[in-house]
Amino acid sequence: MSKIVVDTFLTVDGVLQAPGAPDEDREGGFTHGGWQAPLFDEAAGEFVGEGFARIEGLLLGRKTYEIFAAYWPRIADDHPDAAAGQALNALPKYVASRTLTGVEWQNSTLLGDDVTAAVAKLREQQGGEIHVMGSGDLVQTLIRHDLVDEYRLMIFPVVLGTGKKLFAEGAVPTALELVESRTTPGGVVICVYRRAGEVTYGSFGPAE
């Protein structure tokens, strides 16, 4: 089976909205876009690079797909991000959207209207890790339908008090196993969690 892995930047209060740029996602009147960039240090970059090396496919929502497709295919060969761009261009990319009628970025495929069924089918196929980057709305759908196998969280030392959160209302109660943790010199706490089973009532442990 393949494994669905959510890669995300978070604030201490669980916000994942618009970490990279002021205009990345202003939905809901969000005005704190770009909160991640000043705190992203070399050690955080190394963790991201480790994740890139394990990716065998990308699962993206429409907004993140459009941001990526407008940037990565256009990277020049002498750009510092050229190697990452070449890797992303070559990967299979699965796009969840009810509004797009086509996808032009190479090796991209629209999943169709029934996203949860399509992702469940991807999980059943023989393969490695399919990573979800950004794509906050898609992540909520995956969480509600218990389709996430692993979370790779980078928690930045900032509190915003507003914005879309990773675990919003409707998340399926799930026990997680911490399989890796580290802290960068800049104070970013990195945690990797894997799904450990259902949570039983009155217990924080996995169901037996």
C-alpha positions as CSV (number, residue, x, y, z in Angstrom):
1,M,0.0,0.0,0.0
2,S,1.0,3.6,-0.5
3,K,1.1,6.0,2.5
4,I,-0.5,9.4,2.6
5,V,1.8,11.9,4.4
6,V,0.9,15.4,5.4
7,D,3.8,17.9,5.4
8,T,2.9,21.1,7.0
9,F,4.2,24.2,8.7
10,L,2.2,25.1,11.9
11,T,2.1,27.8,14.5
12,V,2.1,26.9,18.2
13,D,-1.7,27.4,18.2
14,G,-2.1,25.1,15.2
15,V,-2.5,27.5,12.3
16,L,-1.4,26.3,8.9
17,Q,-2.8,29.1,6.8
18,A,-0.5,31.1,4.4
19,P,2.9,30.3,5.9
20,G,5.0,31.4,2.9
21,A,3.8,34.8,1.6
22,P,1.4,37.7,2.6
23,D,-1.0,37.0,-0.3
24,E,-0.8,33.2,-0.3
25,D,-4.3,32.8,1.3
26,R,-6.3,35.8,2.6
27,E,-9.5,33.8,3.0
28,G,-11.4,34.7,6.1
29,G,-9.6,38.1,6.2
30,F,-6.3,36.4,7.2
31,T,-3.6,39.1,7.4
32,H,-0.6,37.2,8.8
33,G,0.6,35.5,5.7
34,G,4.3,34.8,5.5
35,W,4.7,34.1,9.2
36,Q,7.0,31.1,8.6
37,A,9.7,32.7,6.5
38,P,11.6,34.7,9.2
39,L,11.9,31.6,11.3
40,F,12.9,29.1,8.7
41,D,16.5,28.2,9.4
42,E,19.1,25.8,7.9
43,A,18.1,22.9,10.1
44,A,14.5,23.3,9.1
45,G,15.6,23.2,5.4
46,E,17.5,20.0,6.0
47,F,14.3,18.4,7.3
48,V,12.3,19.5,4.3
49,G,15.1,18.1,2.1
50,E,14.9,14.7,3.9
51,G,11.2,14.6,3.2
52,F,11.7,15.5,-0.5
53,A,14.0,12.5,-0.9
54,R,11.2,10.1,0.2
55,I,8.4,11.5,-1.9
56,E,7.1,9.3,-4.7
57,G,4.0,11.4,-5.5
58,L,2.3,14.7,-4.6
59,L,-1.3,15.1,-3.6
60,L,-2.4,18.8,-4.0
61,G,-5.5,20.9,-3.6
62,R,-6.3,23.5,-6.3
63,K,-4.8,26.6,-4.7
64,T,-1.5,24.9,-3.9
65,Y,-1.4,23.2,-7.3
66,E,-1.8,26.6,-9.0
67,I,0.9,28.2,-6.9
68,F,3.3,25.3,-7.6
69,A,2.5,25.1,-11.3
70,A,3.2,28.8,-11.7
71,Y,6.6,28.5,-10.1
72,W,8.4,25.1,-10.3
73,P,8.2,24.4,-14.1
74,R,9.7,27.8,-14.8
75,I,12.8,27.5,-12.6
76,A,16.0,28.1,-14.6
77,D,18.8,25.5,-14.6
78,D,21.1,27.8,-12.7
79,H,18.6,28.7,-10.0
80,P,19.4,27.6,-6.5
81,D,16.1,25.7,-6.5
82,A,16.7,24.0,-9.8
83,A,17.3,20.5,-8.3
84,A,14.1,20.7,-6.3
85,G,12.2,21.9,-9.3
86,Q,13.4,19.1,-11.5
87,A,12.4,16.6,-8.9
88,L,8.9,18.0,-8.5
89,N,8.4,18.3,-12.2
90,A,9.2,14.6,-12.6
91,L,6.9,13.3,-9.8
92,P,3.4,12.2,-10.4
93,K,1.0,14.8,-9.1
94,Y,-2.6,14.2,-8.1
95,V,-4.8,17.2,-8.0
96,A,-8.1,17.5,-6.0
97,S,-10.3,20.2,-7.6
98,R,-14.0,20.5,-8.5
99,T,-13.4,23.6,-10.6
100,L,-10.3,22.8,-12.8
101,T,-11.1,21.2,-16.1
102,G,-7.4,20.4,-16.9
103,V,-3.9,20.4,-15.5
104,E,-0.9,21.4,-17.6
105,W,2.0,20.8,-15.2
106,Q,3.7,17.7,-16.4
107,N,2.8,14.4,-14.8
108,S,-0.3,15.9,-13.2
109,T,-3.7,14.1,-13.0
110,L,-7.1,15.4,-11.8
111,L,-8.7,13.1,-9.3
112,G,-12.3,13.9,-10.2
113,D,-15.3,14.8,-8.1
114,D,-15.1,12.0,-5.5
115,V,-11.8,12.9,-4.0
116,T,-12.0,10.7,-0.9
117,A,-12.7,7.6,-3.1
118,A,-9.8,8.5,-5.4
119,V,-7.4,9.0,-2.5
120,A,-8.5,5.7,-0.9
121,K,-7.7,4.0,-4.2
122,L,-4.3,5.6,-4.3
123,R,-3.6,4.3,-0.8
124,E,-4.5,0.8,-1.9
125,Q,-2.0,0.8,-4.8
126,Q,1.5,-0.5,-4.4
127,G,3.9,2.3,-3.9
128,G,5.7,4.6,-1.4
129,E,4.9,7.9,0.1
130,I,2.4,10.4,-1.4
131,H,2.9,13.7,0.3
132,V,0.4,16.5,0.8
133,M,1.9,20.0,0.8
134,G,-0.1,23.1,1.7
135,S,-3.6,22.3,0.5
136,G,-5.3,23.2,3.8
137,D,-8.9,22.4,2.5
138,L,-7.8,19.1,1.1
139,V,-6.1,18.2,4.3
140,Q,-9.3,18.8,6.2
141,T,-11.1,16.4,3.9
142,L,-8.4,13.7,4.3
143,I,-8.5,14.1,8.1
144,R,-12.3,13.9,8.3
145,H,-12.2,10.6,6.3
146,D,-9.3,9.1,8.2
147,L,-7.0,9.0,5.1
148,V,-3.8,10.4,6.7
149,D,-1.1,7.8,7.6
150,E,1.6,10.2,8.8
151,Y,2.1,13.8,9.8
152,R,5.4,15.6,9.3
153,L,4.9,18.8,11.4
154,M,7.2,21.8,11.7
155,I,5.9,23.9,14.6
156,F,7.2,27.4,14.6
157,P,7.5,29.5,17.8
158,V,4.7,32.0,16.9
159,V,1.1,32.4,18.0
160,L,-1.4,34.1,15.6
161,G,-4.8,33.6,17.3
162,T,-6.6,33.4,14.0
163,G,-6.5,31.4,10.8
164,K,-7.2,27.9,9.5
165,K,-6.0,25.1,11.7
166,L,-4.7,21.7,10.9
167,F,-7.1,19.9,13.2
168,A,-10.4,21.7,12.8
169,E,-13.8,20.6,14.0
170,G,-14.8,17.3,12.4
171,A,-11.5,15.6,12.7
172,V,-11.7,11.9,13.4
173,P,-10.5,11.0,16.9
174,T,-7.2,9.2,16.2
175,A,-4.3,8.0,18.3
176,L,-0.9,9.0,17.0
177,E,2.6,7.5,17.6
178,L,5.5,9.9,17.8
179,V,8.3,8.4,15.7
180,E,10.7,11.3,15.4
181,S,11.3,14.7,17.1
182,R,13.9,17.4,17.0
183,T,14.3,21.1,17.6
184,T,16.2,23.5,15.3
185,P,18.4,26.3,16.6
186,G,15.7,28.8,15.6
187,G,13.2,27.1,17.9
188,V,11.2,25.1,15.3
189,V,9.9,21.9,16.8
190,I,9.8,19.1,14.3
191,C,7.5,16.1,15.0
192,V,6.7,13.1,12.9
193,Y,3.6,11.2,13.9
194,R,2.1,8.0,12.5
195,R,-1.4,6.8,12.8
196,A,-1.7,4.3,15.7
197,G,-5.4,3.5,15.7
198,E,-8.7,4.8,16.9
199,V,-9.1,6.5,20.2
200,T,-11.4,4.8,22.7
201,Y,-13.8,6.8,24.8
202,G,-12.2,7.7,28.1
203,S,-8.7,6.8,26.9
204,F,-5.9,8.6,25.1
205,G,-4.4,5.3,23.9
206,P,-5.1,3.3,20.7
207,A,-8.1,1.0,20.7
208,E,-7.2,-2.6,21.4
